[in-house]
């Protein structure tokens, strides 16, 4: 089973264009550039990436907490990005049912190439659970990947952001 999982992870990485010569931010930027969904990450910019879906209760529940972080860390050289493999139409239908719902950060819909690259970072679960959080430091490297919505995970993000804010 482990061999099969390793093989599929390899295929995923090959198909998403991952290579060892670039840091993760470079790889993500290459993908973003091709799909033109979200602007590339700038040098020295940290990122908090969230993979979510409208059908995911924990994903929806944590968005207001994430929005608070966006406001708290505004103007600190960090970007908050959300990726969903759903379509914009699915999101619009969701908003009709939940008009109070909003994101205070950038969202990308249907960018499966970026989502596959991001999900490949979840090596323990193979990118099968959401929400997935990926924290990219200012050097462009993946610093942490974790699954689920919880106060403990929000605290992990805050700790990461404080560390990035103090990094030069």
N, C-alpha and C positions, 0 to 999 in steps of 0.2 A: 504494500500500500504506500509506504514511504517513497519507494522508487517511482511509482506512478505519479504521486503528488509532486515530487521533484521534477519529473519530466514535464508535467503540465506547467509548473512554475517557470521552467526553462523556456518552454514555448511561448508563454505569456511575455516573458522578458524580451525574447528575440522579436516577437511581433510588436512590441511597443518601442523598440529601438533603444533599449537600455544598453549602455556600454560602460566599461570601467574607467574610461579616460575622462569622463565628465562627472562633476558632482551632480547630486540629484536635482538641484535647482536648474542646472543647465539642461538636464534631460527633460524636466517638466516644461521649461521654456521652449524647447524644441517642439514639444507636443502642442503647447498652447499656440505657438506661432503657426503651426500647420492648421489648427482647427479654428483659430481666430475667435475663440469663445471669450477668453479673458486675457487681458494684457499680460505680458511677460513680467516675471518678478525682477526687480531691479537689484543691482549689486548692493550688498550690505543690507538688504531688506529681509527680515524674517517673515515667516508665513505660518498661519494656523489654517489648516485645510480640514474641511469637514465633508465627509461623504454621507449623504442622507437620502430619504425618500418621503413622499407625502403619505405613504401607507405605514410608515414607521413611527409608532407612538412615542418611543423614547427620543427619536430624532426631533419630533415636533416639540416635545416638552422642553428640550434643552435650548431651543433657539432663543427664547427671551434672555436666558442666562448668557448665551454667546453674544447677543446684542449688547448686553451690559458691558461685556469685556471690550467689545468694539469701541464703545464710548469711552471707557476707562483708559484704553491704550491708544486713543486717537493721537496722531502726530508723534508717534514713537517709532516710526520706520518699520511698521509691521502691517501685513495685509491679512485679512480674513477672507477666505475663499470657500465657497460651498459648491459641491459637484453632485449632480443627480443624473442618473441615466434615464430618467423620465423626460417627457417632452414638455415644452413650454405650455402646450394646451392642457396637459394633465395638471400642471401647476396652477393654471388659470381656473380650471374646474375646482381644484382644491380651495383656491381663494374665494370662490363663490360660496362655498360651505363655511369657510373660516375667514370672513373679511377683516377680522382683527389681527390676523397673522401677518407678520412682515419680517423681512431680513434687513438688517442694517449693513450688510456687506455683500460682496459680489457673488453672484450665482451663475453657474453654467449648467445648461440642460443638454442631455444627449451627447455629450463629448465622451464617447466610450473609450477612445484612445487614451485620454488623460485619466479617466476613471480606472482603466486597466493598469496603467502605470502606477497610480496611487494605491490601488488595492494590492498590488504585488508587494507593497511595503509591509503589509500585514502577514508576516511570515508564519506566525503561529496558527492562524485560522485560515490562511489562504484567501483572505479578502471576502469571506462569505457572510460576515455579520456586519451590521451597521447600527448606529453611526460609527464610522471610523474617523479618528482624529490623527492627523499627521502634522508634526511640528518640525518645521524646517528652520534651522538657525541662520544667522547672518552670513555664515560662510557657505551656505547653500547645501548643507548636509542634513539628512533626516536625523533629528535628535531623538524623537520619540514617536511611537505609533501605539495607539491603544483604542480599545473598542468600548462602546457603551456610553450612556448618558448617566452621569451621577455627579453629586457635589464633589466627590474625590477627583473626578476627571477635570472638572472646572478648575479645581485647585491646582492640578498638574499644569494646566494651561497657564494659569496666573503665575506660577513659579517659573515656568519657561519664559514667559514674557518679561518678568522682572529681571531674570538673568540676561535676556537679550538686550533689555533697556540699559543695563549697566555694562554690557560688552562694548568694546571699542571697535 
